[in-house]
């Protein structure tokens, strides 16, 4: 039966019933989606990336429902990849600050920079009155990125970055210096980012990035970023 989520209203949709929260609140809808994705995995490589996770119980419920969908397909005699990788979007500060919960349970992580910045800085990106406060180089954002990439690497869990930061060539060398090796972006941004990567010297980027991570003054960070782009 078709359903129209557009009819639902919320005081603040960005903080409301969306993404995995909606899926867990509507288990039959979620199971149908999971079965469809799993069936598609029989025809090519597919990964499941779960958005808006913040709590351990959300991770556990999601993984349990994936197993339930697999069981339903087995009973129906349908083919699927039983080892389909499952990952988490790290886009809520609570997730970025409790990464041990995620690296124990997930096959990969993807940092959703757009929402992570929005939620960390308490800024509505579409509100022109506060849009000027949206700053990917805020020290808090840099620390969350740095820690997520480092913890993922230590645990052997691949970490990618998506959102506007991943496709911004002015930030490519900073992300490389943090240890990032997987970028997700719009195809139109690929060439510019690729060129930055090819022209970068990791031997110079890594120690300079560490200096940036020790800075908290906006002017100091801006000056260090200009130096980084010359390396």
C-alpha angles and dihedrals in degrees: 000000000000117000131195115217089177089076090064117092131200134182090232112012093186089063097035141077102326142121113002091357090062092044093054091046090053103040097169091054090046093049091052090052092047092050090051093050092045092050090051089054089070088071102046147341113307133170128199114226114189117207131212098015114163108149135059091231090056090054092048094046091048094050090047091053091049089054090047091053090050091052091051091052092048090053089050092049094242123152122237141147105272091196097052107156116245121203140177132232109230099209103124118074090228089062094047090052096048100044096143086072090056103041090053093055108027133072095213142357133222120195109220099207098184096060094032090059092043095051096040095051095036092236130145103220093207095050105097091200092067102020090102088067091062101108124166089191095059107130091238091056092047091050092051091050093045094049094046093051092045096048092046091051092048091051093045092243114138115240125201131182123221134174130061094319093060093055098042108101090200088067100039096095092047091054091046089052089053089058100260114152102166123065127183117199147138112289091242089065097051100090096050093047092044090053091053090051093049092050095047128103109210091195088065099033099057100056092041091050089054088057090052090051090057092054124091104169112095092222092052092049092048092051092047090050090055090053090047092057090060094058 
